Amino acid sequence: MSQSHVDTYIALHGDFVSLAQSISDAKLEQTPKNDEWSAAYVLHHLADADMHFATRFLNILTIENPAIIGFDEDVYPDRLHYKNRSAVDSLAAIEGISKAIANILRLADESDWKRTGIHSEKGAVTLLDILNLTTGHVKGHTEQLKEIISSF
């Protein structure tokens, strides 16, 4: 059952990476509207979020009921210096993290998918819940990239 979810995770990350690679360097920093993120900011955000999700996967698999701390993405662009970061490096991080996590999740057995962590906002969540949150997150930002590209 859960392997199909891992396949979805892999496919969605692949779609995001392919779409991001289609954006020229000149367009990466272009902001569609004054209050919206550029494609580069979306790449930085997904790289940062994937690091959070990777930590959640690893903690749930290795610690009994670990604490899972929510994150406030609104402070990330300023506090994590999005305007001065490399979009190429963020894209490489997304590719590397997603491949490494996919390898780990493919090896998870059925009992692993029922392991839980305690999310600061959602309460108890399973490994499968976190995978579903992650795939929804990637899908949403893939759509965001499509909208940015259509604004060029």
C-alpha positions as CSV (number, residue, x, y, z in Angstrom):
1,M,0.0,0.0,0.0
2,S,2.5,2.6,1.1
3,Q,4.9,1.9,-1.8
4,S,2.4,3.6,-4.2
5,H,2.7,6.7,-1.9
6,V,6.5,6.6,-2.2
7,D,6.0,6.3,-6.0
8,T,3.9,9.4,-5.9
9,Y,6.5,11.2,-3.8
10,I,9.2,10.4,-6.3
11,A,7.0,11.4,-9.3
12,L,6.0,14.7,-7.8
13,H,9.6,15.6,-6.9
14,G,10.6,14.6,-10.5
15,D,7.9,16.9,-11.9
16,F,9.0,19.8,-9.7
17,V,12.7,19.4,-10.7
18,S,11.9,19.1,-14.4
19,L,9.7,22.2,-14.3
20,A,12.4,24.1,-12.3
21,Q,15.1,23.1,-14.8
22,S,13.0,24.6,-17.6
23,I,13.3,28.1,-16.1
24,S,16.1,30.2,-17.5
25,D,18.6,31.7,-15.1
26,A,17.4,35.2,-16.1
27,K,13.8,34.3,-15.1
28,L,14.6,32.6,-11.8
29,E,14.7,35.8,-9.8
30,Q,11.8,37.5,-11.6
31,T,8.9,38.2,-9.3
32,P,5.5,37.6,-10.9
33,K,3.9,40.4,-8.8
34,N,5.4,42.6,-6.1
35,D,4.0,40.5,-3.2
36,E,4.7,37.0,-4.7
37,W,7.7,34.7,-4.6
38,S,10.1,34.4,-7.5
39,A,10.8,30.9,-8.8
40,A,14.1,31.0,-6.9
41,Y,12.3,31.7,-3.7
42,V,10.0,28.7,-4.3
43,L,13.2,26.5,-4.9
44,H,14.7,27.8,-1.7
45,H,11.5,27.1,0.2
46,L,11.1,23.6,-1.1
47,A,14.7,22.8,-0.3
48,D,14.2,24.0,3.3
49,A,10.9,22.3,3.7
50,D,12.3,19.0,2.3
51,M,15.0,19.2,5.0
52,H,12.3,19.5,7.6
53,F,10.3,16.6,6.1
54,A,13.4,14.5,5.9
55,T,14.2,15.1,9.5
56,R,10.6,14.1,10.4
57,F,10.8,10.9,8.4
58,L,14.1,9.9,10.0
59,N,12.9,10.8,13.5
60,I,9.7,8.9,13.2
61,L,11.6,5.8,12.0
62,T,14.3,6.0,14.7
63,I,12.8,7.6,17.8
64,E,9.7,6.5,19.7
65,N,7.0,9.3,19.3
66,P,9.4,12.1,18.5
67,A,8.4,15.7,18.8
68,I,7.7,17.3,15.4
69,I,7.9,21.0,15.4
70,G,6.0,23.0,12.9
71,F,7.7,25.7,10.9
72,D,6.7,29.2,9.9
73,E,7.5,29.6,6.2
74,D,6.7,33.3,6.3
75,V,9.9,34.1,8.1
76,Y,12.1,32.0,6.0
77,P,12.8,34.4,3.1
78,D,14.3,37.0,5.4
79,R,15.8,34.8,8.1
80,L,17.3,32.3,5.7
81,H,18.5,34.9,3.2
82,Y,16.6,33.8,0.1
83,K,17.7,36.8,-1.9
84,N,21.3,35.8,-1.6
85,R,21.1,32.1,-2.0
86,S,21.8,30.0,-5.1
87,A,18.7,28.5,-6.8
88,V,20.9,25.9,-8.4
89,D,22.1,24.7,-5.0
90,S,18.6,24.6,-3.7
91,L,17.5,22.6,-6.7
92,A,20.4,20.2,-6.2
93,A,19.3,19.8,-2.5
94,I,15.7,19.0,-3.5
95,E,17.0,16.3,-5.9
96,G,19.4,14.8,-3.4
97,I,17.1,14.9,-0.4
98,S,14.1,13.4,-2.3
99,K,16.3,10.6,-3.7
100,A,17.8,9.7,-0.3
101,I,14.4,9.8,1.4
102,A,12.8,7.7,-1.3
103,N,15.5,5.1,-0.8
104,I,14.8,5.0,2.9
105,L,11.0,4.9,2.5
106,R,11.1,2.1,-0.1
107,L,12.7,0.0,2.6
108,A,10.1,0.7,5.3
109,D,7.9,-2.2,6.2
110,E,4.2,-2.0,7.1
111,S,4.8,-1.5,10.8
112,D,7.1,1.5,10.0
113,W,4.2,3.2,8.3
114,K,2.2,3.2,11.5
115,R,5.0,4.7,13.6
116,T,4.0,8.1,15.0
117,G,5.5,11.4,16.0
118,I,3.7,14.2,17.9
119,H,3.3,17.3,15.8
120,S,3.2,20.6,17.6
121,E,0.0,21.6,15.8
122,K,-1.6,18.4,14.5
123,G,-1.0,16.0,17.4
124,A,-0.1,12.4,16.6
125,V,0.8,11.8,13.0
126,T,2.1,8.6,11.3
127,L,4.9,8.2,8.9
128,L,2.3,7.8,6.2
129,D,0.6,11.1,7.3
130,I,4.0,12.9,7.0
131,L,4.5,11.4,3.5
132,N,1.1,12.6,2.5
133,L,1.8,16.1,3.9
134,T,5.0,16.2,1.9
135,T,3.5,15.1,-1.4
136,G,0.8,17.7,-1.0
137,H,3.4,20.3,-0.3
138,V,5.4,19.5,-3.4
139,K,2.3,19.3,-5.5
140,G,1.2,22.8,-4.3
141,H,4.6,24.3,-5.1
142,T,4.7,22.7,-8.5
143,E,1.5,24.4,-9.3
144,Q,3.0,27.6,-7.9
145,L,6.0,27.3,-10.3
146,K,3.6,26.7,-13.2
147,E,1.8,29.9,-12.4
148,I,5.1,31.8,-12.2
149,I,6.2,30.4,-15.5
150,S,2.9,31.4,-17.1
151,S,3.4,35.0,-15.9
152,F,6.7,35.4,-17.9
